[in-house]
Amino acid sequence: DGGITQSPKYLFRKEGQNVTLSCEQNLNHDAMYWYRQDPGQGLRLIYYSQIVNDFQKGDIAEGYSVSREKKESFPLTVTSAQKNPTAFYLCASSIADSWFEKLFFGSGTQLSVL
Amino acid sequence: DQQVKQNSPSLSVQEGRISILNCDYTNSMFDYFLWYKKYPAEGPTFLISISSIKDKNEDGRFTVFLNKSAKHLSLHIVPSQPGDSAVYFCAASFSSGSARQLTFGSGTQLTVLP
């Protein structure tokens, strides 16, 4: 079955630690995205990538970094510079000509700070 | 400043009745609108969309209405079923140069009572 796999489902970060969230897709989609969801708020865009080896900052990129070395993979690193990292993180993908429209989402990673 | 607002955090409806979920937006540049549905512990899934050149789009039990003058859209579910119980996100997008930006509302939790 084609889809988007996010791992781990739950992740805990210690103060000053960097953590990496994994996102893999086998839908052959060109575009991939990372969103953050906080309670009572909508999804906010962190980073997106339309093609391998290229990515752009979204609305709340500070304290995060990404890479897109392979079409299938778009890992997100939450760095120690992100002061409020506790949130639900969603990865998504779309085909090139409908990107930012019909997004396919993974099941998410809940990140909490210890 | 929230450009896409879902002012009702929750809605309860009896099975078989109509569910109406509302969404307001402030940015007149938005030209494409979407609804996503999210079950607990899963990522959102695309439900239905509408272009700003239309005022209605129907797909089975789901109909989206767009009132551009009021900057308002609504999702009607008829008849409502218990399986429709989920969080519904409204989203809006516009083209900015070569990119499209997608903005989400904060979601409405729909509960369909048997």
Interface residues (C-beta under 8 A of the other chain):
Chain A: I4 Q6 Y35 G40 Q41 G42 L43 R44 L45 Q56 L90 C91 A92 W99 F100 E101 K102 L103 F104 F105 G106 S107 G108
Chain B: Q2 V4 Q6 P9 Y32 L34 Y36 A41 E42 G43 P44 T45 F46 S49 F89 A91 S93 A99 R100 Q101 L102 T103 F104 G105 S106 G107
